[in-house]
């Protein structure tokens, strides 16, 4: 018999860097989850992903146990790494923050494909390209 779900929580935590401090502690503590248990399991699962933001989807059950699913890094973070910029433009459309190539867009789309709402790689590339433009980047061939 399946466990009864009490809550679902989505967080973005640095890889290998979960601590009982907010946002982890305050998000899980209100549901009665053993916070240190989650932190240890998360840090062990993301030890090889240090330095990148890891979205995690946590399912909390009535008996105060939990499961979590790790997702791929946010598109904006992948774009910033590929374009080698610190942040996007504060006024996209007017100021240009940098450039990114179509081949880099395709690489990012392949990485994000499991988490995107797209049926094929072409649709995924359009999603990533739109994110790059909204960050103030020019997409070049």
LINBEL-V896951 format. One record per run of one state. SS is the DSSP state (H for helix, E for strand, C for the rest). FROM is the first residue (numbers start at 1). LEN is the number of residues. If there is no record, write none. Layout:
SS&FROM&LEN / SS&FROM&LEN
This chain:
C&1&4 / E&5&10 / C&15&9 / H&24&6 / C&30&5 / H&35&11 / C&46&1 / H&47&3 / C&50&3 / E&53&9 / C&62&4 / E&66&5 / C&71&4 / H&75&9 / C&84&8 / E&92&1 / C&93&2 / E&95&1 / C&96&2 / E&98&4 / H&102&14 / C&116&5 / H&121&14 / C&135&2 / E&137&4 / C&141&1
